[in-house]
Amino acid sequence: MKLFGGIEAGGTKFVCMIGTDPEHLSKEERFPTTTPRETIRKVTEFFLPYVKSGELAAAGIASFGPLDLHPDSPTYGYITTTPKEGWSQVNLYGEICRSLNVPVAIDTDVNAAAFGEQYWIPENRSLDPFLYVTVGTGIGVGAIINGSPLHGLLHAEAGHFALPHDWQRDPFPGVCPYHNDCLEGLASGLSMAKRWEQKPEHLPASHPAWDLESDYIALALVNLIYAYSPQRIILGGGVAQHPGLIQDVRCKVRQFMKGYLRSSMLMERIDEYILPPALGNRSGGLGAIAMAANLAA
Ligand SMILES: [Zn+2]
């Protein structure tokens, strides 16, 4: 039997999975991200029995970034300039290729999540462009356009969109180390924790934090809708799963567009248009398995 490996490489933890599809995983393991050497050794050990038995057909990596994804670059698949200590200029792709000795695909965690949500969910398959937006500790956007994950000059960083910032309503300066009050600086889980001095999961539903948060997310989605004309948007990440938030975001997206785009999907059917991830919080790892399955197909 042919099995596919998925590696979700995060800044705080790595998740390894192996199986044929989301319903048929043989094994799954998570461990903290330590040094590159130790972490990559643990990945290798996880997959080794399947490499030896010849069952592992291909692997996918859904990685934190920034990543070099230029196919012609001598440092393809490297993590480039991360503030994460010890991980700058690490050849993640090359090391995994060498130790597993099977075809390997690599992409950003958000592009992999977008790919997985589209690949494994039949009703998403034909929807293109297809966006995955995550609002968790940070904010990221993955895009599948014309069937492929979007790359370009570098990779898209829509988490750093500039947004209108009403300083009277929200005097908080933002937390982005580069821009202060970009989208991530104003609306990430980290910014909520700093602004309100408690973790977002502890903020009650009646707290004004959530009205502000749904405003920022809805503004970002409106910009994304104008820029990419997506056929569906998946809104993932821990903060976005707060009860009632996605409903507020849908209402505000419609409201902020002021009827500019005439589509029944945006008007009457927005409940089918902006959806939580069908793969839950495993879109990244299962997306990596999808990339592996796609590579082996
Ligand atoms: Zn920023």
Residues whose N, C-alpha, C, O or C-beta is under 5 A from the ligand:
A	BS01	ZN	H160 C176 Y178 H179 C182
